[in-house]
Amino acid sequence: MDLRPKGAAVFIFLLVIFTFSKCSEAQDLCSVPLPFIFIKENNTIDALVTTINAAEGVTAVITGQNPPDLFDINDEYQLIAKTVMDYEKFDKDNPYLVNIECTKPGSTSTSLLLRIVLEDINDNPPSFKESWYSLEVKELTKVDTSVGLITATDPDESDRLYYRLESPEGEFDVETSFNPNILVKKLLDYDKVKQVTMTLYAQDTQIGSSAEVSHTATATVVVNIIDIDNRPPWFQPCTEYIFETSTVCINSGYNGVVTLKEQETDPLKLMPGPVYGIDGDAGIKELIGYTFMGGNEDGIFNINTDTGNITMLKPVDVVGPFVLTVMAFQKLNPDQFATTTVILKVALTASEFPPKFTKESYEGFISEDAGVDSLVLEGKTSNRALRVQATDEDFSNGYNPNLRFEIVDGTDFYITPEGFILMAKAVTPGTVNLEMRVIDTENDESSTASLVVEITPGGQLGKAGDFTSGDMAAVGATLAVFVVICLVCIGLLAHRIKGHNAAWKKLSEASIFRSTLGGGSGGPKEGMQYINESFQNDGDTPDNSRFAADLENKLEPEQSGTSQEKITRSAFLQTNSKPPADSSSLADSENTDGEKEVKPILTKERRTDEGYKSVWFREDIDPDTKEEVVIIPDTGEADGDHEDDEDDDSEEDDEDDLRTDMDLEDDDRLTSM
C-alpha cells in the first residue's frame, strides 16, 4: 500500500498551518481598536488620539501621514496630537491618514493605516452677513405679509440657529424661531409711524435653553413705511378727524365780500385765507389743481388752476350772496379730489333807503303762563305767531339779507332774526308798549316801529285745536240742514223721473199714430195735420194733446242722402163742430189718471162724430170750407234720436215752453173767431 500521497497531503497541511501561524504572529505585532478614530477639534498639544496595542519588543513608528506633522507616537505606544486642530479647516471628505509600521526582530513587520476624523464643537458664534439691514413696506399692508428674510450663518455646522426679533410696538415679528421671515403684525399708518428700527438675534442654541456654551449674533433691521395714495387733497386750514384706521380733514369753507357793480383787479381776499389745498398723503405730495364745480354760471369769477386764487372777470350786477363750489384734484390722479364752498357776499356801494317795517305798529298777545321762549300770537283766539317784517328799497325785490331786529327798550321780549317775537322771561298780566328797530348790518341804517303786547291771565288765550261746545253745536246744525236739503232734492228728483215716464208713454202713442199715417216707419212725411177744436174739452187734457202733437213733429227722423229740403209744416184745424163717435178706431189707448179714451182714426172723410179726432191730407181739404184753418209754421226739423242723454230739467223746460206756446195760439184763435 502506497502512502506517499498521504504524506504529501500532510506536508501541505502543515505548511498551511505554519504559514497561518506566521501570519497571525505578524498581525499580532500591533493593532488599534477601530480603524476610524474621532477626535474633537480645538484639542491640546500632546492630546491622546488613540493607543496602539503592541507586543513586547515591538517597535511602532509612523511611516507617513497626511497632512504631515499632525501626530506622533510616544514610548507608550500612544498616538498623540502634535498641534491644535480646527474643524473649520478640516476637509470633511478627506479624513487625516496615519501609516504606522510595527517591527520585531525575527518577525514580519505589521503595517497599520489609521483614519482620523475631527469632531466639530460649538466653538464659533453665528454671524450675519451685514450688521444693518433696510427694508420697505407700504402703509396699510395686510397683517402677516412678508417684509423680508434675513438669515445668519454659523461655522459650526452642527449648530442649528434660532432667531428672535425685537420690535418697539410689535409692528413686526419672525415667522418662527427657526425661520427668520419677517412679517407685518399691525396695520401701519405713514402719518403715525414712518420708520421702525428693530434688532434681530441669531442664537446657536434654543431660545431660553440652559446650555453652557451659547453664542449669539445681532443685526439692526430698519423698516421704512411707504406712503400710498389713499387720501384726497385737503383744503387748508382743516380739522383732522380719525375714524378707525382712516383720517379725514374737514375744511369749513371760505368767505369774502365783493362790491356791487365794481370789479376787483386783484385776487379776492378770503377768510380764513386764500383757497389752498395739499395732498392728504404727505409722503407723496402730488401737485394740486383747482376748478369751479358750480355757482359761477354767469362767468363772473375765475379761478387759477395752479394757485387757486379767485379773480373777477366782470362786475357783480345782482345781489348775492354767491356760493361757489371749488374742487381741488390731484393733477396726476384726478380721481383723488375734494370740494369746498366759497361764499361771497355783495356789499352796496351806497345805500339810498334805510330798511323799514312793513307796518308802523304791531299788536300781539301772550298768556302769562306761556313760559320762556314762547311765541307772541297775533290774536287772543289765534294760534298764529306774530311776525314782524321789514323791506329795503335798495333791493329790487325788497329783501335785504343783512337785516337784524331788536327791542329798543325792555328785556321782557326779544326778536329772532326771522322776525318772531318770543318771551324772554316771566311776565305779569297787563299791556307792554315796546319799540322795535330794524338795522342794516352793512351800513347801520335803521328804522323803528311800535309793538304793543297784551299779556293775558293764564288760560285765557285759545289754544290751537280747541273748540267750544257752541262751535260743535253750530257744526252739527249745519250738517243736519245739509242732510235735509239732500233728502228733499232726492225726493224731487224721483217725482220728476216718474212724470217724465208718463209723458214719454204718451209720446210713444203719438209716434205709433204718426207711423200709421205714413204707411210705415219711414222717413218724414210731407203734409198738414189738423186737430178739431171740439176736442179741446175732451177727457184728454188739451195740454197733453198739444204736447204730444208738437213732440211728434220733433221726433221725425232725419233722412240722409237726399237733397230735398227737410222742412215739415204743421197746422192745427180748429172747428166748433162735434163729430159723432166712430167705431173704426185703430186701437184703444191706455187710460191714465181718469182720462177719456182718445180714438185716433185715419180717413179721407170729415167726420163730425163726437169723441174722434180726424186727420185729413192736404189734397183732401176743401178750399171753400167755411171753417177757419190756422196754419202755424214749424220751427225746425224734428230730432228723432231719443237715445241722447238729456237732463231732466231741460226736458221739463221744453215741455213747459211748448204748452205755453200752444195756449197762446188757442187764445189768438178764439179772439179771431
PyMOL commands that set and color helices and strands:
alter all, ss='L'
color gray80, all
select helices_A, chain A and resi 4-27+87-89+469-517+533-537+542-554+618-620+648-672
alter helices_A, ss='H'
color red, helices_A
select strands_A, chain A and resi 30-31+36-40+48-51+53-54+59-66+71-73+78-81+96-104+107-119+127-128+132-138+146-149+152-153+162-166+172-176+179-184+195-203+216-226+233-235+239-243+246-250+254-259+277-279+288-294+301-303+310-312+322-330+337-347+356-357+361-367+390-391+403-407+413-415+421-423+430-440+446-456+570-573+599-600+612-613+629-632
alter strands_A, ss='S'
color yellow, strands_A
deselect
rebuild
show_as cartoon
